[in-house]
Structures are given as C-alpha cells and as structure tokens.
Amino acid sequence: MYTHRLITALTLYQSGTLTLSQAASHAGQSQDTFITTLQRRGIPIREHINLPQQHHAG
C-alpha cells in the first residue's frame, strides 16, 4: 500500500493538485525525504525551498 500512496502523491504533486507538504504527508514521508524522492525521479520542485548544499571534495 505504501507504494500506491507514494505514486499517488507524486502524481498529485506533479499535476499541481497537492503542495509539497501535502504530498509528503500523503506519501507518509518527511518533506526532506519527499524532496529527495522527487529529485531521484526527475520531478521539478515547484515551491521555493532551501535545498541543503552538497559539498564536493576537491
């Protein structure tokens, strides 16, 4: 059932029906985890949020 809720939340977020926080809640994830899920699936994040900076060794 978890997968169905996640797919539904992703679909509703992508279509603009749910906000980021609503979709994360619907999916049963924290907002940070849901953002990671969106990024991994190549789904653009609509809301302006402060993403954690990734540090690269260099």
C-alpha distance matrix in Angstrom:
0.0 3.8 5.5 5.2 6.4 8.7 10.1 10.7 12.4 14.4 15.5 16.5 18.3 20.0 21.3 22.6 20.8 19.4 21.4 20.5 20.0 18.0 15.6 15.3 14.6 12.0 10.2 11.0 13.7 17.5 19.5 21.1 18.0 16.7 20.3 20.2 17.1 19.0 22.1 20.7 19.5 22.8 21.7 24.7 24.5 26.2 27.1 30.0 28.8 30.6 28.9 30.0 32.9 32.5 35.6 37.0 39.6 42.7
3.8 0.0 3.8 5.5 5.2 6.2 8.7 9.9 10.5 12.3 14.3 15.3 16.3 18.2 20.0 21.1 19.6 17.7 19.2 17.7 17.2 15.8 13.2 12.3 12.1 10.0 7.4 8.0 10.2 13.9 16.0 17.4 14.2 13.2 16.8 16.6 13.7 16.0 18.9 17.6 16.8 20.2 19.2 22.0 21.6 23.6 24.3 26.9 25.5 27.1 25.3 26.2 29.1 28.8 31.9 33.4 36.0 39.1
5.5 3.8 0.0 3.8 5.4 5.1 6.1 8.5 9.8 10.5 12.2 14.1 15.2 16.3 18.2 19.9 18.9 17.5 19.1 17.6 18.0 16.6 13.4 13.0 13.7 11.4 8.4 10.3 11.7 15.3 16.7 17.7 14.4 13.0 16.1 15.6 12.2 14.2 17.1 15.4 14.1 17.6 16.9 20.0 20.2 22.4 23.7 26.4 25.2 26.9 24.8 26.0 28.6 28.0 31.1 32.3 35.0 37.9
5.2 5.5 3.8 0.0 3.8 5.4 5.2 6.0 8.5 9.9 10.5 12.1 14.0 15.3 16.5 18.2 16.7 15.8 18.1 17.4 17.8 15.7 12.7 13.3 13.6 10.5 8.6 11.1 13.2 16.8 17.9 19.5 16.6 14.5 17.6 17.8 14.3 15.4 18.7 17.5 15.6 18.7 17.3 20.4 20.6 22.2 23.6 26.7 26.0 28.1 26.4 28.0 30.7 30.4 33.7 35.0 37.9 40.7
6.4 5.2 5.4 3.8 0.0 3.8 5.6 5.1 6.0 8.6 9.9 10.4 12.0 14.1 15.3 16.4 14.6 13.1 15.1 14.4 14.3 12.2 9.5 10.0 9.9 6.7 5.2 7.8 10.3 13.7 14.8 16.9 14.4 12.1 15.5 16.2 13.1 14.2 17.7 17.2 15.6 18.4 16.6 19.2 18.7 20.0 21.0 24.1 23.3 25.5 24.1 25.8 28.8 28.9 32.3 34.0 37.0 39.8
8.7 6.2 5.1 5.4 3.8 0.0 3.8 5.4 5.1 6.1 8.5 9.9 10.4 12.1 14.2 15.3 14.4 12.6 14.1 12.6 13.2 11.9 8.5 8.4 9.8 7.5 4.5 7.7 8.7 12.0 12.6 14.2 11.4 9.0 12.2 12.7 9.4 10.6 14.0 13.4 12.0 14.9 13.3 16.0 15.8 17.6 18.7 21.6 20.7 22.7 21.0 22.6 25.4 25.4 28.8 30.4 33.4 36.2
10.1 8.7 6.1 5.2 5.6 3.8 0.0 3.8 5.5 5.1 6.1 8.6 9.8 10.5 12.2 14.2 13.6 12.8 14.8 13.9 15.2 13.7 10.1 11.1 12.7 10.0 8.0 11.4 12.3 15.3 15.3 16.8 14.2 11.3 13.8 14.2 10.6 10.8 14.2 13.4 11.0 13.8 12.2 15.3 15.8 17.5 19.3 22.4 22.0 24.2 22.5 24.4 26.9 26.7 30.2 31.5 34.6 37.1
10.7 9.9 8.5 6.0 5.1 5.4 3.8 0.0 3.8 5.5 5.1 6.1 8.4 9.8 10.6 12.3 10.8 10.3 13.0 13.0 14.1 11.7 8.6 10.7 11.6 8.3 7.7 11.4 12.9 15.8 15.6 17.8 15.7 12.6 15.0 16.3 13.0 12.7 16.4 16.3 13.9 16.0 13.7 16.1 16.2 17.1 18.7 22.1 22.1 24.7 23.6 25.8 28.6 28.8 32.4 34.0 37.2 39.8
12.4 10.5 9.8 8.5 6.0 5.1 5.5 3.8 0.0 3.8 5.5 5.2 5.9 8.4 9.9 10.5 9.4 7.7 9.7 9.3 10.3 8.3 4.9 7.1 8.5 5.9 5.6 9.3 10.2 12.6 12.0 14.4 12.8 9.4 11.9 13.7 10.9 10.4 14.2 14.8 12.9 14.7 12.0 13.9 13.3 14.2 15.4 18.7 18.5 21.1 20.2 22.5 25.4 26.0 29.7 31.5 34.8 37.4
14.4 12.3 10.5 9.9 8.6 6.1 5.1 5.5 3.8 0.0 3.8 5.6 5.1 6.0 8.5 9.9 10.1 9.0 10.4 9.5 11.7 10.6 6.9 8.7 11.2 9.4 8.1 11.7 11.5 13.6 12.4 14.0 12.4 8.8 10.3 11.8 8.8 7.5 11.2 11.8 9.4 11.1 8.4 10.8 10.9 12.4 14.3 17.5 17.4 19.9 18.6 21.0 23.6 23.9 27.5 29.1 32.4 34.8
15.5 14.3 12.2 10.5 9.9 8.5 6.1 5.1 5.5 3.8 0.0 3.8 5.5 5.2 6.2 8.6 8.6 9.0 11.4 11.6 14.0 12.2 9.1 11.7 13.7 11.3 10.8 14.6 15.0 17.1 15.8 17.6 16.2 12.6 13.8 15.3 12.3 10.6 14.0 14.5 11.5 12.6 9.8 12.0 12.7 13.4 15.8 19.2 19.8 22.6 21.6 24.3 26.7 27.0 30.7 32.1 35.5 37.7
16.5 15.3 14.1 12.1 10.4 9.9 8.6 6.1 5.2 5.6 3.8 0.0 3.8 5.5 5.2 6.2 5.1 5.6 8.6 9.8 11.9 9.6 7.2 10.7 12.1 9.7 10.6 14.1 14.8 16.5 15.0 17.5 16.7 12.9 14.2 16.6 14.0 12.2 15.7 16.9 14.3 15.1 11.7 12.9 12.7 12.5 14.3 18.0 18.8 22.0 21.5 24.4 27.1 28.0 31.7 33.5 37.0 39.2
18.3 16.3 15.2 14.0 12.0 10.4 9.8 8.4 5.9 5.1 5.5 3.8 0.0 3.8 5.4 5.1 5.8 4.8 6.2 6.6 9.5 8.3 5.9 9.0 11.3 10.1 10.5 13.8 13.5 14.5 12.3 14.6 14.3 10.5 11.1 13.8 11.9 9.5 12.9 14.7 12.6 12.8 9.2 9.8 9.0 8.9 10.7 14.3 15.1 18.3 17.8 20.9 23.5 24.6 28.3 30.2 33.8 36.0
20.0 18.2 16.3 15.3 14.1 12.1 10.5 9.8 8.4 6.0 5.2 5.5 3.8 0.0 3.8 5.5 7.7 8.1 9.2 9.5 12.8 12.1 9.5 12.2 14.8 13.5 13.3 16.8 16.2 17.3 14.9 16.5 16.0 12.3 12.1 14.3 12.3 9.2 12.1 13.8 11.1 10.7 7.0 7.8 8.5 8.6 11.5 14.9 16.1 19.2 18.4 21.6 23.7 24.5 28.2 29.7 33.3 35.2
21.3 20.0 18.2 16.5 15.3 14.2 12.2 10.6 9.9 8.5 6.2 5.2 5.4 3.8 0.0 3.8 5.6 7.8 9.9 11.5 14.5 13.0 11.1 14.4 16.4 14.6 15.2 18.8 18.8 20.0 17.7 19.7 19.4 15.6 15.6 18.1 15.9 13.0 15.9 17.5 14.6 14.1 10.6 11.0 11.6 10.5 13.3 16.8 18.6 21.9 21.6 24.9 27.1 28.1 31.8 33.3 37.0 38.8
22.6 21.1 19.9 18.2 16.4 15.3 14.2 12.3 10.5 9.9 8.6 6.2 5.1 5.5 3.8 0.0 3.8 5.6 7.0 9.3 12.2 10.9 10.0 13.3 15.1 14.0 15.3 18.4 18.2 18.8 16.2 18.5 18.9 15.2 15.0 18.0 16.5 13.6 16.4 18.7 16.4 15.6 11.8 11.2 10.6 8.6 10.6 14.3 16.3 19.8 20.1 23.6 26.0 27.5 31.2 33.1 36.8 38.6
20.8 19.6 18.9 16.7 14.6 14.4 13.6 10.8 9.4 10.1 8.6 5.1 5.8 7.7 5.6 3.8 0.0 3.8 6.9 9.9 11.7 9.4 8.9 12.7 13.6 12.0 13.9 16.9 17.5 18.5 16.4 19.3 19.4 15.7 16.4 19.4 17.6 15.3 18.6 20.5 18.2 18.1 14.4 14.3 13.4 11.7 13.0 16.7 18.3 21.9 22.3 25.6 28.3 29.7 33.5 35.5 39.2 41.3
19.4 17.7 17.5 15.8 13.1 12.6 12.8 10.3 7.7 9.0 9.0 5.6 4.8 8.1 7.8 5.6 3.8 0.0 3.8 6.6 8.0 5.6 5.6 9.2 10.0 9.1 11.2 13.8 14.2 14.9 12.8 16.0 16.2 12.7 13.7 16.9 15.4 13.5 16.9 19.0 17.2 17.5 13.8 13.7 12.0 10.7 11.2 14.8 15.8 19.2 19.6 22.7 25.7 27.3 31.0 33.3 36.8 39.1
21.4 19.2 19.1 18.1 15.1 14.1 14.8 13.0 9.7 10.4 11.4 8.6 6.2 9.2 9.9 7.0 6.9 3.8 0.0 3.8 5.5 5.1 6.0 8.5 9.9 10.3 12.1 14.1 13.6 13.3 10.6 13.6 14.7 11.5 11.7 15.4 14.7 12.7 15.6 18.3 17.2 17.0 13.4 12.5 9.9 8.5 7.9 11.4 12.2 15.7 16.5 19.7 22.7 24.6 28.3 30.8 34.4 36.6
20.5 17.7 17.6 17.4 14.4 12.6 13.9 13.0 9.3 9.5 11.6 9.8 6.6 9.5 11.5 9.3 9.9 6.6 3.8 0.0 3.8 5.5 5.2 6.1 8.6 9.9 10.6 12.2 10.9 10.2 7.2 9.9 11.1 8.1 8.1 11.8 11.6 9.9 12.7 15.3 14.8 14.9 11.7 11.0 8.0 7.9 7.1 10.1 9.9 13.0 13.3 16.3 19.4 21.1 24.8 27.3 30.9 33.2
20.0 17.2 18.0 17.8 14.3 13.2 15.2 14.1 10.3 11.7 14.0 11.9 9.5 12.8 14.5 12.2 11.7 8.0 5.5 3.8 0.0 3.8 5.5 5.1 6.1 8.6 9.9 10.5 9.4 8.3 6.0 9.6 11.0 8.7 9.7 13.2 13.2 12.5 15.3 17.6 17.5 18.0 15.1 14.6 11.5 11.4 9.8 12.1 11.2 14.0 14.5 17.0 20.5 22.4 25.9 28.7 32.1 34.7
18.0 15.8 16.6 15.7 12.2 11.9 13.7 11.7 8.3 10.6 12.2 9.6 8.3 12.1 13.0 10.9 9.4 5.6 5.1 5.5 3.8 0.0 3.8 5.5 5.2 6.1 8.6 9.9 10.2 10.3 9.0 12.7 13.1 10.4 12.1 15.4 14.5 13.8 17.0 19.0 18.2 19.1 15.9 15.9 13.3 12.9 12.0 15.0 14.6 17.6 18.0 20.6 24.0 25.7 29.3 31.9 35.3 37.9
15.6 13.2 13.4 12.7 9.5 8.5 10.1 8.6 4.9 6.9 9.1 7.2 5.9 9.5 11.1 10.0 8.9 5.6 6.0 5.2 5.5 3.8 0.0 3.8 5.4 5.0 6.1 8.5 8.6 9.7 8.5 11.6 11.2 8.0 10.1 12.9 11.3 10.7 14.2 15.8 14.7 15.9 12.9 13.6 11.6 12.1 12.1 15.3 14.9 17.7 17.3 19.8 23.0 24.2 27.9 30.2 33.6 36.2
15.3 12.3 13.0 13.3 10.0 8.4 11.1 10.7 7.1 8.7 11.7 10.7 9.0 12.2 14.4 13.3 12.7 9.2 8.5 6.1 5.1 5.5 3.8 0.0 3.8 5.4 5.1 6.2 5.1 6.0 5.3 8.5 8.0 5.4 8.2 10.7 9.8 10.2 13.3 14.7 14.6 16.1 13.7 14.5 12.2 13.4 12.9 15.4 14.0 16.2 15.6 17.5 20.9 22.0 25.5 27.9 31.1 34.0
14.6 12.1 13.7 13.6 9.9 9.8 12.7 11.6 8.5 11.2 13.7 12.1 11.3 14.8 16.4 15.1 13.6 10.0 9.9 8.6 6.1 5.2 5.4 3.8 0.0 3.8 5.4 5.0 5.9 7.0 7.7 11.1 10.7 8.9 11.9 14.2 13.2 13.9 17.1 18.3 18.0 19.8 17.2 18.0 15.7 16.4 15.5 18.0 16.7 18.8 18.6 20.3 23.9 25.1 28.5 31.1 34.2 37.1
12.0 10.0 11.4 10.5 6.7 7.5 10.0 8.3 5.9 9.4 11.3 9.7 10.1 13.5 14.6 14.0 12.0 9.1 10.3 9.9 8.6 6.1 5.0 5.4 3.8 0.0 3.8 5.5 7.7 10.0 10.6 13.8 12.6 10.2 13.3 15.4 13.5 14.0 17.6 18.3 17.4 19.4 16.8 18.1 16.4 17.0 16.9 19.9 19.0 21.5 21.0 22.9 26.3 27.2 30.8 33.1 36.2 39.1
10.2 7.4 8.4 8.6 5.2 4.5 8.0 7.7 5.6 8.1 10.8 10.6 10.5 13.3 15.2 15.3 13.9 11.2 12.1 10.6 9.9 8.6 6.1 5.1 5.4 3.8 0.0 3.8 5.5 8.7 9.7 12.1 10.0 7.9 11.5 12.8 10.5 11.8 15.2 15.4 14.7 17.2 15.1 17.0 15.7 17.2 17.4 20.1 18.9 20.9 19.7 21.3 24.5 25.0 28.5 30.5 33.5 36.5
11.0 8.0 10.3 11.1 7.8 7.7 11.4 11.4 9.3 11.7 14.6 14.1 13.8 16.8 18.8 18.4 16.9 13.8 14.1 12.2 10.5 9.9 8.5 6.2 5.0 5.5 3.8 0.0 3.8 7.0 9.4 11.7 9.7 8.9 12.6 13.7 12.1 14.1 17.1 17.2 17.3 19.8 18.0 19.7 17.9 19.5 19.0 21.3 19.6 21.2 20.1 21.2 24.6 25.1 28.3 30.6 33.4 36.6
13.7 10.2 11.7 13.2 10.3 8.7 12.3 12.9 10.2 11.5 15.0 14.8 13.5 16.2 18.8 18.2 17.5 14.2 13.6 10.9 9.4 10.2 8.6 5.1 5.9 7.7 5.5 3.8 0.0 3.8 6.3 8.0 6.0 5.9 9.5 10.3 9.6 11.8 14.3 14.7 15.4 17.7 16.2 17.6 15.7 17.6 17.0 18.9 16.7 17.9 16.6 17.4 20.8 21.3 24.6 26.9 29.7 32.9
17.5 13.9 15.3 16.8 13.7 12.0 15.3 15.8 12.6 13.6 17.1 16.5 14.5 17.3 20.0 18.8 18.5 14.9 13.3 10.2 8.3 10.3 9.7 6.0 7.0 10.0 8.7 7.0 3.8 0.0 3.8 5.4 5.2 6.2 8.6 10.0 10.6 12.3 14.3 15.4 16.6 18.3 16.8 17.5 14.9 16.8 15.5 16.7 14.1 15.0 14.0 14.7 18.3 19.3 22.4 25.1 28.0 31.1
19.5 16.0 16.7 17.9 14.8 12.6 15.3 15.6 12.0 12.4 15.8 15.0 12.3 14.9 17.7 16.2 16.4 12.8 10.6 7.2 6.0 9.0 8.5 5.3 7.7 10.6 9.7 9.4 6.3 3.8 0.0 3.8 5.5 5.0 6.1 8.7 9.7 10.4 12.3 14.2 15.3 16.3 14.5 14.4 11.6 13.2 11.8 13.0 10.5 11.8 11.2 12.6 16.2 17.7 21.1 23.8 27.0 29.9
21.1 17.4 17.7 19.5 16.9 14.2 16.8 17.8 14.4 14.0 17.6 17.5 14.6 16.5 19.7 18.5 19.3 16.0 13.6 9.9 9.6 12.7 11.6 8.5 11.1 13.8 12.1 11.7 8.0 5.4 3.8 0.0 3.8 5.4 5.1 6.4 8.7 9.9 10.7 12.5 14.4 15.3 14.3 14.3 11.7 14.2 12.9 13.3 10.3 10.5 8.8 9.5 13.0 14.1 17.4 20.2 23.2 26.2
18.0 14.2 14.4 16.6 14.4 11.4 14.2 15.7 12.8 12.4 16.2 16.7 14.3 16.0 19.4 18.9 19.4 16.2 14.7 11.1 11.0 13.1 11.2 8.0 10.7 12.6 10.0 9.7 6.0 5.2 5.5 3.8 0.0 3.8 5.4 5.1 6.3 8.7 9.9 10.6 12.5 14.3 13.6 14.6 12.8 15.7 15.2 16.2 13.5 13.9 11.7 12.1 15.2 15.4 18.7 21.0 23.9 27.0
16.7 13.2 13.0 14.5 12.1 9.0 11.3 12.6 9.4 8.8 12.6 12.9 10.5 12.3 15.6 15.2 15.7 12.7 11.5 8.1 8.7 10.4 8.0 5.4 8.9 10.2 7.9 8.9 5.9 6.2 5.0 5.4 3.8 0.0 3.8 5.3 4.9 6.2 8.6 9.8 10.6 12.2 10.8 11.9 10.2 12.8 12.8 14.6 12.6 14.0 12.2 13.7 16.7 17.2 20.8 22.9 26.1 28.9
20.3 16.8 16.1 17.6 15.5 12.2 13.8 15.0 11.9 10.3 13.8 14.2 11.1 12.1 15.6 15.0 16.4 13.7 11.7 8.1 9.7 12.1 10.1 8.2 11.9 13.3 11.5 12.6 9.5 8.6 6.1 5.1 5.4 3.8 0.0 3.8 5.4 5.0 6.2 8.6 9.9 10.4 9.2 9.4 7.5 10.6 10.6 11.7 9.8 10.9 8.8 10.8 13.6 14.3 18.0 20.2 23.5 26.1
20.2 16.6 15.6 17.8 16.2 12.7 14.2 16.3 13.7 11.8 15.3 16.6 13.8 14.3 18.1 18.0 19.4 16.9 15.4 11.8 13.2 15.4 12.9 10.7 14.2 15.4 12.8 13.7 10.3 10.0 8.7 6.4 5.1 5.3 3.8 0.0 3.8 5.4 5.1 6.1 8.6 9.8 10.0 11.0 10.1 13.7 14.1 14.8 12.6 12.9 9.9 10.7 13.0 12.7 16.2 17.9 21.1 23.9
17.1 13.7 12.2 14.3 13.1 9.4 10.6 13.0 10.9 8.8 12.3 14.0 11.9 12.3 15.9 16.5 17.6 15.4 14.7 11.6 13.2 14.5 11.3 9.8 13.2 13.5 10.5 12.1 9.6 10.6 9.7 8.7 6.3 4.9 5.4 3.8 0.0 3.8 5.5 5.2 6.3 8.6 8.5 10.8 10.6 14.0 15.0 16.6 15.0 15.9 13.3 14.5 16.7 16.2 19.7 21.1 24.2 26.9
19.0 16.0 14.2 15.4 14.2 10.6 10.8 12.7 10.4 7.5 10.6 12.2 9.5 9.2 13.0 13.6 15.3 13.5 12.7 9.9 12.5 13.8 10.7 10.2 13.9 14.0 11.8 14.1 11.8 12.3 10.4 9.9 8.7 6.2 5.0 5.4 3.8 0.0 3.8 5.5 5.2 6.1 5.0 7.0 7.2 10.6 12.3 14.1 13.2 14.7 12.4 14.5 16.6 16.5 20.2 21.6 25.0 27.3
22.1 18.9 17.1 18.7 17.7 14.0 14.2 16.4 14.2 11.2 14.0 15.7 12.9 12.1 15.9 16.4 18.6 16.9 15.6 12.7 15.3 17.0 14.2 13.3 17.1 17.6 15.2 17.1 14.3 14.3 12.3 10.7 9.9 8.6 6.2 5.1 5.5 3.8 0.0 3.8 5.4 5.0 6.0 7.2 7.9 11.7 13.3 14.2 13.1 13.8 10.9 12.7 14.0 13.5 17.0 18.1 21.5 23.7
20.7 17.6 15.4 17.5 17.2 13.4 13.4 16.3 14.8 11.8 14.5 16.9 14.7 13.8 17.5 18.7 20.5 19.0 18.3 15.3 17.6 19.0 15.8 14.7 18.3 18.3 15.4 17.2 14.7 15.4 14.2 12.5 10.6 9.8 8.6 6.1 5.2 5.5 3.8 0.0 3.8 5.6 7.8 10.2 11.5 15.2 16.9 18.0 16.7 17.2 14.0 15.1 16.2 14.9 18.0 18.6 21.7 24.0
19.5 16.8 14.1 15.6 15.6 12.0 11.0 13.9 12.9 9.4 11.5 14.3 12.6 11.1 14.6 16.4 18.2 17.2 17.2 14.8 17.5 18.2 14.7 14.6 18.0 17.4 14.7 17.3 15.4 16.6 15.3 14.4 12.5 10.6 9.9 8.6 6.3 5.2 5.4 3.8 0.0 3.8 5.6 9.0 11.0 14.3 16.7 18.4 17.8 19.0 16.3 17.9 19.2 18.2 21.5 22.0 25.2 27.3
22.8 20.2 17.6 18.7 18.4 14.9 13.8 16.0 14.7 11.1 12.6 15.1 12.8 10.7 14.1 15.6 18.1 17.5 17.0 14.9 18.0 19.1 15.9 16.1 19.8 19.4 17.2 19.8 17.7 18.3 16.3 15.3 14.3 12.2 10.4 9.8 8.6 6.1 5.0 5.6 3.8 0.0 3.8 6.3 9.2 12.3 15.1 16.5 16.4 17.7 15.2 17.2 18.1 17.4 20.7 21.1 24.5 26.2
21.7 19.2 16.9 17.3 16.6 13.3 12.2 13.7 12.0 8.4 9.8 11.7 9.2 7.0 10.6 11.8 14.4 13.8 13.4 11.7 15.1 15.9 12.9 13.7 17.2 16.8 15.1 18.0 16.2 16.8 14.5 14.3 13.6 10.8 9.2 10.0 8.5 5.0 6.0 7.8 5.6 3.8 0.0 3.8 6.5 9.2 12.2 14.2 14.6 16.5 14.7 17.3 18.8 18.8 22.4 23.4 26.9 28.7
24.7 22.0 20.0 20.4 19.2 16.0 15.3 16.1 13.9 10.8 12.0 12.9 9.8 7.8 11.0 11.2 14.3 13.7 12.5 11.0 14.6 15.9 13.6 14.5 18.0 18.1 17.0 19.7 17.6 17.5 14.4 14.3 14.6 11.9 9.4 11.0 10.8 7.0 7.2 10.2 9.0 6.3 3.8 0.0 3.8 6.2 9.3 11.0 12.0 14.1 12.8 16.0 17.3 17.9 21.5 22.7 26.4 28.0
24.5 21.6 20.2 20.6 18.7 15.8 15.8 16.2 13.3 10.9 12.7 12.7 9.0 8.5 11.6 10.6 13.4 12.0 9.9 8.0 11.5 13.3 11.6 12.2 15.7 16.4 15.7 17.9 15.7 14.9 11.6 11.7 12.8 10.2 7.5 10.1 10.6 7.2 7.9 11.5 11.0 9.2 6.5 3.8 0.0 3.8 5.9 7.8 8.5 11.1 10.4 13.8 15.7 17.0 20.7 22.6 26.3 28.1
26.2 23.6 22.4 22.2 20.0 17.6 17.5 17.1 14.2 12.4 13.4 12.5 8.9 8.6 10.5 8.6 11.7 10.7 8.5 7.9 11.4 12.9 12.1 13.4 16.4 17.0 17.2 19.5 17.6 16.8 13.2 14.2 15.7 12.8 10.6 13.7 14.0 10.6 11.7 15.2 14.3 12.3 9.2 6.2 3.8 0.0 3.8 6.6 8.8 12.1 12.5 16.2 18.2 20.0 23.6 25.6 29.4 31.0
27.1 24.3 23.7 23.6 21.0 18.7 19.3 18.7 15.4 14.3 15.8 14.3 10.7 11.5 13.3 10.6 13.0 11.2 7.9 7.1 9.8 12.0 12.1 12.9 15.5 16.9 17.4 19.0 17.0 15.5 11.8 12.9 15.2 12.8 10.6 14.1 15.0 12.3 13.3 16.9 16.7 15.1 12.2 9.3 5.9 3.8 0.0 3.8 6.0 9.7 11.0 14.8 17.1 19.4 23.0 25.4 29.1 30.9
30.0 26.9 26.4 26.7 24.1 21.6 22.4 22.1 18.7 17.5 19.2 18.0 14.3 14.9 16.8 14.3 16.7 14.8 11.4 10.1 12.1 15.0 15.3 15.4 18.0 19.9 20.1 21.3 18.9 16.7 13.0 13.3 16.2 14.6 11.7 14.8 16.6 14.1 14.2 18.0 18.4 16.5 14.2 11.0 7.8 6.6 3.8 0.0 3.8 7.0 9.1 12.8 14.7 17.5 20.8 23.4 27.1 28.6
28.8 25.5 25.2 26.0 23.3 20.7 22.0 22.1 18.5 17.4 19.8 18.8 15.1 16.1 18.6 16.3 18.3 15.8 12.2 9.9 11.2 14.6 14.9 14.0 16.7 19.0 18.9 19.6 16.7 14.1 10.5 10.3 13.5 12.6 9.8 12.6 15.0 13.2 13.1 16.7 17.8 16.4 14.6 12.0 8.5 8.8 6.0 3.8 0.0 3.8 6.0 9.4 11.9 14.8 18.1 21.0 24.6 26.5
30.6 27.1 26.9 28.1 25.5 22.7 24.2 24.7 21.1 19.9 22.6 22.0 18.3 19.2 21.9 19.8 21.9 19.2 15.7 13.0 14.0 17.6 17.7 16.2 18.8 21.5 20.9 21.2 17.9 15.0 11.8 10.5 13.9 14.0 10.9 12.9 15.9 14.7 13.8 17.2 19.0 17.7 16.5 14.1 11.1 12.1 9.7 7.0 3.8 0.0 3.8 6.4 8.7 12.0 15.0 18.1 21.5 23.4
28.9 25.3 24.8 26.4 24.1 21.0 22.5 23.6 20.2 18.6 21.6 21.5 17.8 18.4 21.6 20.1 22.3 19.6 16.5 13.3 14.5 18.0 17.3 15.6 18.6 21.0 19.7 20.1 16.6 14.0 11.2 8.8 11.7 12.2 8.8 9.9 13.3 12.4 10.9 14.0 16.3 15.2 14.7 12.8 10.4 12.5 11.0 9.1 6.0 3.8 0.0 3.8 6.3 8.9 12.3 15.2 18.8 20.9
30.0 26.2 26.0 28.0 25.8 22.6 24.4 25.8 22.5 21.0 24.3 24.4 20.9 21.6 24.9 23.6 25.6 22.7 19.7 16.3 17.0 20.6 19.8 17.5 20.3 22.9 21.3 21.2 17.4 14.7 12.6 9.5 12.1 13.7 10.8 10.7 14.5 14.5 12.7 15.1 17.9 17.2 17.3 16.0 13.8 16.2 14.8 12.8 9.4 6.4 3.8 0.0 3.8 6.4 9.4 12.7 15.9 18.4
32.9 29.1 28.6 30.7 28.8 25.4 26.9 28.6 25.4 23.6 26.7 27.1 23.5 23.7 27.1 26.0 28.3 25.7 22.7 19.4 20.5 24.0 23.0 20.9 23.9 26.3 24.5 24.6 20.8 18.3 16.2 13.0 15.2 16.7 13.6 13.0 16.7 16.6 14.0 16.2 19.2 18.1 18.8 17.3 15.7 18.2 17.1 14.7 11.9 8.7 6.3 3.8 0.0 3.8 6.3 9.6 12.9 14.9
32.5 28.8 28.0 30.4 28.9 25.4 26.7 28.8 26.0 23.9 27.0 28.0 24.6 24.5 28.1 27.5 29.7 27.3 24.6 21.1 22.4 25.7 24.2 22.0 25.1 27.2 25.0 25.1 21.3 19.3 17.7 14.1 15.4 17.2 14.3 12.7 16.2 16.5 13.5 14.9 18.2 17.4 18.8 17.9 17.0 20.0 19.4 17.5 14.8 12.0 8.9 6.4 3.8 0.0 3.8 6.5 9.9 12.3
35.6 31.9 31.1 33.7 32.3 28.8 30.2 32.4 29.7 27.5 30.7 31.7 28.3 28.2 31.8 31.2 33.5 31.0 28.3 24.8 25.9 29.3 27.9 25.5 28.5 30.8 28.5 28.3 24.6 22.4 21.1 17.4 18.7 20.8 18.0 16.2 19.7 20.2 17.0 18.0 21.5 20.7 22.4 21.5 20.7 23.6 23.0 20.8 18.1 15.0 12.3 9.4 6.3 3.8 0.0 3.8 6.6 9.1
37.0 33.4 32.3 35.0 34.0 30.4 31.5 34.0 31.5 29.1 32.1 33.5 30.2 29.7 33.3 33.1 35.5 33.3 30.8 27.3 28.7 31.9 30.2 27.9 31.1 33.1 30.5 30.6 26.9 25.1 23.8 20.2 21.0 22.9 20.2 17.9 21.1 21.6 18.1 18.6 22.0 21.1 23.4 22.7 22.6 25.6 25.4 23.4 21.0 18.1 15.2 12.7 9.6 6.5 3.8 0.0 3.8 6.0
39.6 36.0 35.0 37.9 37.0 33.4 34.6 37.2 34.8 32.4 35.5 37.0 33.8 33.3 37.0 36.8 39.2 36.8 34.4 30.9 32.1 35.3 33.6 31.1 34.2 36.2 33.5 33.4 29.7 28.0 27.0 23.2 23.9 26.1 23.5 21.1 24.2 25.0 21.5 21.7 25.2 24.5 26.9 26.4 26.3 29.4 29.1 27.1 24.6 21.5 18.8 15.9 12.9 9.9 6.6 3.8 0.0 3.7
42.7 39.1 37.9 40.7 39.8 36.2 37.1 39.8 37.4 34.8 37.7 39.2 36.0 35.2 38.8 38.6 41.3 39.1 36.6 33.2 34.7 37.9 36.2 34.0 37.1 39.1 36.5 36.6 32.9 31.1 29.9 26.2 27.0 28.9 26.1 23.9 26.9 27.3 23.7 24.0 27.3 26.2 28.7 28.0 28.1 31.0 30.9 28.6 26.5 23.4 20.9 18.4 14.9 12.3 9.1 6.0 3.7 0.0
